[in-house]
Amino acid sequence: MINKIQEHHNDEEIEIIRLQNDIDQWKSELGFLIQEINFYLELLNSKIINDIDVNKKEANDLLNQFLMLKVTSENIENKCGLFKPKLEEKKECEDIQCDHAYLNEHLILRYKIDRHMKDVRKVKGSAFKYIRCGIKNFLN
């Protein structure tokens, strides 16, 4: 759920709402990503892969990569869940160093998510190529 900014919110509250909305969005994206990864894991473990003439070692490598991506996705999703309530504590900050600590933690989390999404795209690209090759082999 997106927290909306109201007229009575001050700058600090607006910043917290923005950060919380980021986290909600990340958790949503990570949740869907985990579903996608589970789909690939099921596909790579399926009879379909065993029945088509493809490189089984490559399938196993992809399977292991998706397993690692799933663990990382779940870890990051958990970190998002732990960080969001901490943002309420940001209201208690009395100096700029305290504010910066929360903002830096948010930036680090964003960086981890961006890097993870890049890794996911790379593995999914390899999976697409592998599956496409398997389909071509099967149809010929």
PABA-509908 format. One record per atom (N, C-alpha, C): residue in one letter; chain; atom name; z, y, x negated. Coordinates in nm, 4 decimals. Layout:
<rs>
   res   chain   atom          z          y          x
     A       A     CA          Z          Y          X
...
</rs>
This chain:
<rs>
   res   chain   atom          z          y          x
     M       A      N     0.0000    -0.1175    -0.0839
     M       A     CA     0.0000     0.0000     0.0000
     M       A      C     0.0000     0.1240    -0.0886
     I       A      N    -0.0840     0.2183    -0.0560
     I       A     CA    -0.0929     0.3409    -0.1342
     I       A      C     0.0111     0.4392    -0.0836
     N       A      N     0.0894     0.4885    -0.1772
     N       A     CA     0.1859     0.5930    -0.1434
     N       A      C     0.1108     0.7248    -0.1379
     K       A      N     0.1273     0.7958    -0.0296
     K       A     CA     0.0558     0.9222    -0.0129
     K       A      C     0.1428     1.0379    -0.0588
     I       A      N     0.0763     1.1375    -0.1101
     I       A     CA     0.1446     1.2581    -0.1558
     I       A      C     0.1657     1.3493    -0.0357
     Q       A      N     0.2878     1.3922    -0.0197
     Q       A     CA     0.3251     1.4812     0.0901
     Q       A      C     0.3449     1.6231     0.0354
     E       A      N     0.3423     1.7203     0.1240
     E       A     CA     0.3593     1.8599     0.0826
     E       A      C     0.4945     1.8854     0.0175
     H       A      N     0.5951     1.8103     0.0570
     H       A     CA     0.7291     1.8340     0.0036
     H       A      C     0.7506     1.7740    -0.1356
     H       A      N     0.6551     1.6955    -0.1853
     H       A     CA     0.6698     1.6347    -0.3174
     H       A      C     0.6492     1.7381    -0.4274
     N       A      N     0.7353     1.7311    -0.5282
     N       A     CA     0.7188     1.8191    -0.6442
     N       A      C     0.6295     1.7501    -0.7475
     D       A      N     0.6010     1.8192    -0.8569
     D       A     CA     0.5094     1.7662    -0.9586
     D       A      C     0.5565     1.6324    -1.0147
     E       A      N     0.6851     1.6211    -1.0391
     E       A     CA     0.7394     1.4970    -1.0947
     E       A      C     0.7231     1.3812    -0.9967
     E       A      N     0.7496     1.4056    -0.8702
     E       A     CA     0.7340     1.3019    -0.7683
     E       A      C     0.5871     1.2620    -0.7521
     I       A      N     0.4992     1.3599    -0.7613
     I       A     CA     0.3553     1.3323    -0.7521
     I       A      C     0.3119     1.2432    -0.8679
     E       A      N     0.3622     1.2722    -0.9860
     E       A     CA     0.3282     1.1912    -1.1028
     E       A      C     0.3780     1.0474    -1.0855
     I       A      N     0.4981     1.0312    -1.0351
     I       A     CA     0.5531     0.8972    -1.0127
     I       A      C     0.4703     0.8231    -0.9083
     I       A      N     0.4331     0.8913    -0.8018
     I       A     CA     0.3498     0.8289    -0.6976
     I       A      C     0.2159     0.7847    -0.7562
     R       A      N     0.1564     0.8689    -0.8385
     R       A     CA     0.0286     0.8343    -0.9016
     R       A      C     0.0438     0.7103    -0.9900
     L       A      N     0.1501     0.7071    -1.0690
     L       A     CA     0.1738     0.5926    -1.1569
     L       A      C     0.2001     0.4654    -1.0759
     Q       A      N     0.2766     0.4779    -0.9681
     Q       A     CA     0.3035     0.3622    -0.8826
     Q       A      C     0.1758     0.3125    -0.8147
     N       A      N     0.0911     0.4050    -0.7728
     N       A     CA    -0.0364     0.3656    -0.7117
     N       A      C    -0.1245     0.2926    -0.8121
     D       A      N    -0.1239     0.3389    -0.9379
     D       A     CA    -0.1978     0.2682    -1.0432
     D       A      C    -0.1497     0.1239    -1.0526
     I       A      N    -0.0186     0.1073    -1.0557
     I       A     CA     0.0386    -0.0263    -1.0702
     I       A      C     0.0032    -0.1137    -0.9501
     D       A      N     0.0104    -0.0580    -0.8297
     D       A     CA    -0.0281    -0.1345    -0.7105
     D       A      C    -0.1737    -0.1798    -0.7200
     Q       A      N    -0.2605    -0.0911    -0.7657
     Q       A     CA    -0.4024    -0.1245    -0.7816
     Q       A      C    -0.4205    -0.2343    -0.8866
     W       A      N    -0.3502    -0.2217    -0.9984
     W       A     CA    -0.3603    -0.3228    -1.1038
     W       A      C    -0.3139    -0.4585    -1.0542
     K       A      N    -0.2020    -0.4603    -0.9814
     K       A     CA    -0.1507    -0.5872    -0.9293
     K       A      C    -0.2504    -0.6503    -0.8328
     S       A      N    -0.3145    -0.5690    -0.7514
     S       A     CA    -0.4154    -0.6189    -0.6584
     S       A      C    -0.5333    -0.6794    -0.7347
     E       A      N    -0.5819    -0.6075    -0.8348
     E       A     CA    -0.6944    -0.6563    -0.9146
     E       A      C    -0.6575    -0.7835    -0.9901
     L       A      N    -0.5368    -0.7867    -1.0448
     L       A     CA    -0.4932    -0.9052    -1.1181
     L       A      C    -0.4763    -1.0247    -1.0243
     G       A      N    -0.4272    -1.0001    -0.9040
     G       A     CA    -0.4138    -1.1079    -0.8061
     G       A      C    -0.5480    -1.1708    -0.7733
     F       A      N    -0.6490    -1.0866    -0.7512
     F       A     CA    -0.7828    -1.1390    -0.7234
     F       A      C    -0.8390    -1.2090    -0.8468
     L       A      N    -0.8146    -1.1521    -0.9637
     L       A     CA    -0.8627    -1.2108    -1.0880
     L       A      C    -0.8052    -1.3509    -1.1074
     I       A      N    -0.6794    -1.3689    -1.0751
     I       A     CA    -0.6171    -1.5009    -1.0867
     I       A      C    -0.6852    -1.5993    -0.9914
     Q       A      N    -0.7212    -1.5541    -0.8714
     Q       A     CA    -0.7956    -1.6403    -0.7782
     Q       A      C    -0.9310    -1.6788    -0.8375
     E       A      N    -0.9986    -1.5819    -0.8972
     E       A     CA    -1.1281    -1.6088    -0.9613
     E       A      C    -1.1134    -1.7110    -1.0729
     I       A      N    -1.0132    -1.6912    -1.1557
     I       A     CA    -0.9900    -1.7825    -1.2677
     I       A      C    -0.9615    -1.9231    -1.2155
     N       A      N    -0.8812    -1.9331    -1.1105
     N       A     CA    -0.8537    -2.0647    -1.0507
     N       A      C    -0.9823    -2.1312    -1.0019
     F       A      N    -1.0739    -2.0509    -0.9462
     F       A     CA    -1.2034    -2.1039    -0.9029
     F       A      C    -1.2785    -2.1639    -1.0219
     Y       A      N    -1.2849    -2.0891    -1.1323
     Y       A     CA    -1.3547    -2.1397    -1.2513
     Y       A      C    -1.2868    -2.2651    -1.3058
     L       A      N    -1.1542    -2.2667    -1.3046
     L       A     CA    -1.0825    -2.3855    -1.3519
     L       A      C    -1.1164    -2.5067    -1.2660
     E       A      N    -1.1187    -2.4877    -1.1348
     E       A     CA    -1.1542    -2.5978    -1.0444
     E       A      C    -1.2984    -2.6423    -1.0665
     L       A      N    -1.3877    -2.5456    -1.0827
     L       A     CA    -1.5288    -2.5776    -1.1042
     L       A      C    -1.5483    -2.6547    -1.2347
     L       A      N    -1.4856    -2.6067    -1.3416
     L       A     CA    -1.5028    -2.6712    -1.4717
     L       A      C    -1.4355    -2.8080    -1.4775
     N       A      N    -1.3400    -2.8325    -1.3903
     N       A     CA    -1.2740    -2.9634    -1.3820
     N       A      C    -1.3388    -3.0544    -1.2783
     S       A      N    -1.4416    -3.0048    -1.2116
     S       A     CA    -1.4982    -3.0780    -1.0984
     S       A      C    -1.5981    -3.1854    -1.1406
     K       A      N    -1.6283    -3.2700    -1.0441
     K       A     CA    -1.7284    -3.3752    -1.0616
     K       A      C    -1.8665    -3.3144    -1.0860
     I       A      N    -1.8883    -3.1956    -1.0351
     I       A     CA    -2.0184    -3.1290    -1.0527
     I       A      C    -2.0509    -3.1156    -1.2010
     I       A      N    -1.9548    -3.0680    -1.2773
     I       A     CA    -1.9771    -3.0483    -1.4211
     I       A      C    -1.9993    -3.1830    -1.4890
     N       A      N    -1.9263    -3.2846    -1.4465
     N       A     CA    -1.9437    -3.4176    -1.5059
     N       A      C    -2.0784    -3.4791    -1.4716
     D       A      N    -2.1340    -3.4428    -1.3558
     D       A     CA    -2.2596    -3.5026    -1.3108
     D       A      C    -2.3841    -3.4357    -1.3690
     I       A      N    -2.3734    -3.3113    -1.4095
     I       A     CA    -2.4918    -3.2443    -1.4637
     I       A      C    -2.4945    -3.2595    -1.6152
     D       A      N    -2.6146    -3.2537    -1.6674
     D       A     CA    -2.6344    -3.2731    -1.8109
     D       A      C    -2.6074    -3.1416    -1.8838
     V       A      N    -2.4819    -3.1247    -1.9238
     V       A     CA    -2.4437    -3.0038    -1.9966
     V       A      C    -2.3542    -3.0425    -2.1132
     N       A      N    -2.3310    -2.9467    -2.1981
     N       A     CA    -2.2456    -2.9653    -2.3147
     N       A      C    -2.0993    -2.9732    -2.2692
     K       A      N    -2.0405    -3.0912    -2.2762
     K       A     CA    -1.9025    -3.1116    -2.2288
     K       A      C    -1.8014    -3.0378    -2.3167
     K       A      N    -1.8314    -3.0242    -2.4450
     K       A     CA    -1.7409    -2.9510    -2.5339
     K       A      C    -1.7344    -2.8046    -2.4920
     E       A      N    -1.8497    -2.7496    -2.4570
     E       A     CA    -1.8527    -2.6103    -2.4112
     E       A      C    -1.7724    -2.5941    -2.2818
     A       A      N    -1.7831    -2.6922    -2.1937
     A       A     CA    -1.7057    -2.6879    -2.0688
     A       A      C    -1.5566    -2.6896    -2.0995
     N       A      N    -1.5172    -2.7738    -2.1938
     N       A     CA    -1.3763    -2.7823    -2.2317
     N       A      C    -1.3282    -2.6520    -2.2967
     D       A      N    -1.4131    -2.5927    -2.3804
     D       A     CA    -1.3777    -2.4641    -2.4426
     D       A      C    -1.3597    -2.3558    -2.3363
     L       A      N    -1.4515    -2.3509    -2.2411
     L       A     CA    -1.4401    -2.2533    -2.1320
     L       A      C    -1.3142    -2.2782    -2.0493
     L       A      N    -1.2864    -2.4035    -2.0241
     L       A     CA    -1.1666    -2.4393    -1.9489
     L       A      C    -1.0416    -2.3862    -2.0197
     N       A      N    -1.0334    -2.4076    -2.1497
     N       A     CA    -0.9185    -2.3588    -2.2273
     N       A      C    -0.9111    -2.2064    -2.2276
     Q       A      N    -1.0259    -2.1414    -2.2377
     Q       A     CA    -1.0269    -1.9946    -2.2351
     Q       A      C    -0.9787    -1.9424    -2.1003
     F       A      N    -1.0229    -2.0051    -1.9918
     F       A     CA    -0.9777    -1.9624    -1.8591
     F       A      C    -0.8280    -1.9888    -1.8400
     L       A      N    -0.7785    -2.0987    -1.8955
     L       A     CA    -0.6344    -2.1255    -1.8870
     L       A      C    -0.5546    -2.0158    -1.9577
     M       A      N    -0.6025    -1.9745    -2.0747
     M       A     CA    -0.5342    -1.8663    -2.1473
     M       A      C    -0.5429    -1.7346    -2.0707
     L       A      N    -0.6589    -1.7075    -2.0109
     L       A     CA    -0.6744    -1.5856    -1.9312
     L       A      C    -0.5804    -1.5860    -1.8111
     K       A      N    -0.5621    -1.7028    -1.7520
     K       A     CA    -0.4724    -1.7125    -1.6366
     K       A      C    -0.3293    -1.6790    -1.6773
     V       A      N    -0.2849    -1.7341    -1.7884
     V       A     CA    -0.1492    -1.7066    -1.8371
     V       A      C    -0.1328    -1.5579    -1.8656
     T       A      N    -0.2311    -1.4992    -1.9327
     T       A     CA    -0.2246    -1.3564    -1.9645
     T       A      C    -0.2247    -1.2728    -1.8372
     S       A      N    -0.3088    -1.3086    -1.7412
     S       A     CA    -0.3143    -1.2358    -1.6137
     S       A      C    -0.1791    -1.2397    -1.5439
     E       A      N    -0.1195    -1.3572    -1.5399
     E       A     CA     0.0107    -1.3711    -1.4738
     E       A      C     0.1189    -1.2919    -1.5469
     N       A      N     0.1137    -1.2921    -1.6807
     N       A     CA     0.2117    -1.2152    -1.7584
     N       A      C     0.1978    -1.0653    -1.7326
     I       A      N     0.0749    -1.0165    -1.7314
     I       A     CA     0.0528    -0.8735    -1.7076
     I       A      C     0.0919    -0.8374    -1.5647
     E       A      N     0.0577    -0.9232    -1.4698
     E       A     CA     0.0953    -0.8984    -1.3305
     E       A      C     0.2479    -0.8898    -1.3180
     N       A      N     0.3173    -0.9769    -1.3890
     N       A     CA     0.4635    -0.9754    -1.3887
     N       A      C     0.5170    -0.8453    -1.4497
     K       A      N     0.4560    -0.8008    -1.5600
     K       A     CA     0.4978    -0.6748    -1.6231
     K       A      C     0.4780    -0.5571    -1.5282
     C       A      N     0.3692    -0.5594    -1.4532
     C       A     CA     0.3461    -0.4537    -1.3537
     C       A      C     0.4575    -0.4540    -1.2497
     G       A      N     0.4926    -0.5736    -1.2040
     G       A     CA     0.5979    -0.5858    -1.1043
     G       A      C     0.7325    -0.5374    -1.1549
     L       A      N     0.7592    -0.5585    -1.2825
     L       A     CA     0.8859    -0.5138    -1.3407
     L       A      C     0.8865    -0.3643    -1.3684
     F       A      N     0.7703    -0.3097    -1.4009
     F       A     CA     0.7636    -0.1684    -1.4393
     F       A      C     0.7684    -0.0747    -1.3191
     K       A      N     0.7075    -0.1141    -1.2092
     K       A     CA     0.6998    -0.0237    -1.0936
     K       A      C     0.8367     0.0269    -1.0483
     P       A      N     0.9367    -0.0594    -1.0296
     P       A     CA     1.0673    -0.0069    -0.9864
     P       A      C     1.1340     0.0815    -1.0920
     K       A      N     1.1012     0.0572    -1.2187
     K       A     CA     1.1588     0.1396    -1.3254
     K       A      C     1.1122     0.2844    -1.3156
     L       A      N     0.9962     0.3056    -1.2538
     L       A     CA     0.9442     0.4423    -1.2430
     L       A      C     1.0363     0.5321    -1.1611
     E       A      N     1.1117     0.4731    -1.0704
     E       A     CA     1.2088     0.5523    -0.9933
     E       A      C     1.3132     0.6136    -1.0866
     E       A      N     1.3441     0.5433    -1.1953
     E       A     CA     1.4410     0.5939    -1.2928
     E       A      C     1.3875     0.7170    -1.3649
     K       A      N     1.2567     0.7324    -1.3660
     K       A     CA     1.1953     0.8477    -1.4328
     K       A      C     1.2449     0.9781    -1.3715
     K       A      N     1.2804     0.9742    -1.2442
     K       A     CA     1.3315     1.0946    -1.1772
     K       A      C     1.4598     1.1451    -1.2429
     E       A      N     1.5313     1.0544    -1.3076
     E       A     CA     1.6585     1.0899    -1.3708
     E       A      C     1.6405     1.1471    -1.5112
     C       A      N     1.5190     1.1456    -1.5622
     C       A     CA     1.4944     1.1972    -1.6972
     C       A      C     1.5312     1.3449    -1.7050
     E       A      N     1.6006     1.3780    -1.8124
     E       A     CA     1.6419     1.5167    -1.8317
     E       A      C     1.5716     1.5826    -1.9489
     D       A      N     1.4929     1.5063    -2.0216
     D       A     CA     1.4202     1.5666    -2.1333
     D       A      C     1.2804     1.5071    -2.1433
     I       A      N     1.1996     1.5699    -2.2233
     I       A     CA     1.0590     1.5316    -2.2371
     I       A      C     1.0443     1.3949    -2.3033
     Q       A      N     1.1366     1.3594    -2.3926
     Q       A     CA     1.1297     1.2290    -2.4594
     Q       A      C     1.1443     1.1154    -2.3584
     C       A      N     1.2329     1.1338    -2.2636
     C       A     CA     1.2524     1.0333    -2.1589
     C       A      C     1.1249     1.0201    -2.0751
     D       A      N     1.0690     1.1342    -2.0335
     D       A     CA     0.9429     1.1319    -1.9577
     D       A      C     0.8336     1.0606    -2.0357
     H       A      N     0.8237     1.0937    -2.1634
     H       A     CA     0.7190     1.0352    -2.2473
     H       A      C     0.7368     0.8848    -2.2631
     A       A      N     0.8600     0.8377    -2.2646
     A       A     CA     0.8837     0.6936    -2.2768
     A       A      C     0.8206     0.6189    -2.1588
     Y       A      N     0.8385     0.6720    -2.0383
     Y       A     CA     0.7793     0.6078    -1.9199
     Y       A      C     0.6269     0.6197    -1.9219
     L       A      N     0.5776     0.7364    -1.9587
     L       A     CA     0.4326     0.7558    -1.9637
     L       A      C     0.3689     0.6672    -2.0697
     N       A      N     0.4360     0.6539    -2.1840
     N       A     CA     0.3833     0.5672    -2.2897
     N       A      C     0.3826     0.4210    -2.2463
     E       A      N     0.4874     0.3792    -2.1773
     E       A     CA     0.4913     0.2415    -2.1274
     E       A      C     0.3764     0.2177    -2.0287
     H       A      N     0.3498     0.3169    -1.9465
     H       A     CA     0.2390     0.3089    -1.8508
     H       A      C     0.1051     0.2995    -1.9252
     L       A      N     0.0879     0.3816    -2.0271
     L       A     CA    -0.0365     0.3799    -2.1050
     L       A      C    -0.0554     0.2470    -2.1775
     I       A      N     0.0528     0.1924    -2.2311
     I       A     CA     0.0444     0.0631    -2.2992
     I       A      C     0.0032    -0.0456    -2.2004
     L       A      N     0.0610    -0.0424    -2.0818
     L       A     CA     0.0251    -0.1390    -1.9779
     L       A      C    -0.1222    -0.1238    -1.9394
     R       A      N    -0.1675     0.0004    -1.9243
     R       A     CA    -0.3087     0.0259    -1.8923
     R       A      C    -0.3996    -0.0293    -2.0025
     Y       A      N    -0.3613    -0.0080    -2.1277
     Y       A     CA    -0.4403    -0.0573    -2.2405
     Y       A      C    -0.4485    -0.2101    -2.2373
     K       A      N    -0.3346    -0.2764    -2.2123
     K       A     CA    -0.3339    -0.4229    -2.2061
     K       A      C    -0.4251    -0.4730    -2.0948
     I       A      N    -0.4212    -0.4060    -1.9814
     I       A     CA    -0.5056    -0.4463    -1.8684
     I       A      C    -0.6528    -0.4248    -1.9025
     D       A      N    -0.6859    -0.3094    -1.9584
     D       A     CA    -0.8251    -0.2816    -1.9950
     D       A      C    -0.8768    -0.3837    -2.0961
     R       A      N    -0.7959    -0.4139    -2.1968
     R       A     CA    -0.8357    -0.5114    -2.2991
     R       A      C    -0.8509    -0.6503    -2.2361
     H       A      N    -0.7586    -0.6843    -2.1483
     H       A     CA    -0.7641    -0.8147    -2.0811
     H       A      C    -0.8896    -0.8255    -1.9941
     M       A      N    -0.9208    -0.7196    -1.9203
     M       A     CA    -1.0407    -0.7214    -1.8352
     M       A      C    -1.1666    -0.7381    -1.9200
     K       A      N    -1.1683    -0.6773    -2.0366
     K       A     CA    -1.2822    -0.6931    -2.1280
     K       A      C    -1.2934    -0.8399    -2.1716
     D       A      N    -1.1797    -0.9013    -2.2040
     D       A     CA    -1.1791    -1.0430    -2.2420
     D       A      C    -1.2271    -1.1309    -2.1266
     V       A      N    -1.1827    -1.0986    -2.0064
     V       A     CA    -1.2225    -1.1756    -1.8878
     V       A      C    -1.3735    -1.1664    -1.8668
     R       A      N    -1.4273    -1.0452    -1.8768
     R       A     CA    -1.5727    -1.0283    -1.8584
     R       A      C    -1.6505    -1.1111    -1.9608
     K       A      N    -1.6017    -1.1161    -2.0833
     K       A     CA    -1.6696    -1.1922    -2.1883
     K       A      C    -1.6704    -1.3420    -2.1548
     V       A      N    -1.5556    -1.3951    -2.1143
     V       A     CA    -1.5470    -1.5379    -2.0816
     V       A      C    -1.6289    -1.5688    -1.9563
     K       A      N    -1.6215    -1.4816    -1.8564
     K       A     CA    -1.7013    -1.5033    -1.7353
     K       A      C    -1.8504    -1.5002    -1.7680
     G       A      N    -1.8918    -1.4118    -1.8573
     G       A     CA    -2.0319    -1.4077    -1.8991
     G       A      C    -2.0745    -1.5395    -1.9617
     S       A      N    -1.9883    -1.5954    -2.0457
     S       A     CA    -2.0169    -1.7264    -2.1058
     S       A      C    -2.0229    -1.8350    -1.9989
     A       A      N    -1.9337    -1.8270    -1.9009
     A       A     CA    -1.9326    -1.9257    -1.7923
     A       A      C    -2.0600    -1.9152    -1.7091
     F       A      N    -2.1032    -1.7933    -1.6791
     F       A     CA    -2.2278    -1.7748    -1.6032
     F       A      C    -2.3444    -1.8396    -1.6774
     K       A      N    -2.3524    -1.8127    -1.8063
     K       A     CA    -2.4612    -1.8661    -1.8880
     K       A      C    -2.4560    -2.0194    -1.8892
     Y       A      N    -2.3375    -2.0736    -1.9071
     Y       A     CA    -2.3180    -2.2187    -1.9105
     Y       A      C    -2.3572    -2.2828    -1.7770
     I       A      N    -2.3096    -2.2253    -1.6683
     I       A     CA    -2.3383    -2.2808    -1.5352
     I       A      C    -2.4867    -2.2671    -1.5020
     R       A      N    -2.5459    -2.1531    -1.5356
     R       A     CA    -2.6894    -2.1328    -1.5122
     R       A      C    -2.7705    -2.2390    -1.5867
     C       A      N    -2.7340    -2.2648    -1.7110
     C       A     CA    -2.8033    -2.3665    -1.7909
     C       A      C    -2.7874    -2.5040    -1.7258
     G       A      N    -2.6672    -2.5333    -1.6782
     G       A     CA    -2.6428    -2.6613    -1.6112
     G       A      C    -2.7255    -2.6767    -1.4854
     I       A      N    -2.7373    -2.5698    -1.4087
     I       A     CA    -2.8175    -2.5742    -1.2857
     I       A      C    -2.9644    -2.5971    -1.3197
     K       A      N    -3.0138    -2.5256    -1.4216
     K       A     CA    -3.1544    -2.5444    -1.4621
     K       A      C    -3.1790    -2.6880    -1.5056
     N       A      N    -3.0866    -2.7432    -1.5848
     N       A     CA    -3.1013    -2.8824    -1.6295
     N       A      C    -3.1002    -2.9783    -1.5109
     F       A      N    -3.0161    -2.9508    -1.4158
     F       A     CA    -3.0033    -3.0373    -1.2985
     F       A      C    -3.1299    -3.0343    -1.2131
     L       A      N    -3.1888    -2.9158    -1.1993
     L       A     CA    -3.3070    -2.9001    -1.1141
     L       A      C    -3.4346    -2.9505    -1.1797
     N       A      N    -3.4346    -2.9628    -1.3111
     N       A     CA    -3.5560    -3.0086    -1.3814
     N       A      C    -3.5588    -3.1569    -1.4011
</rs>
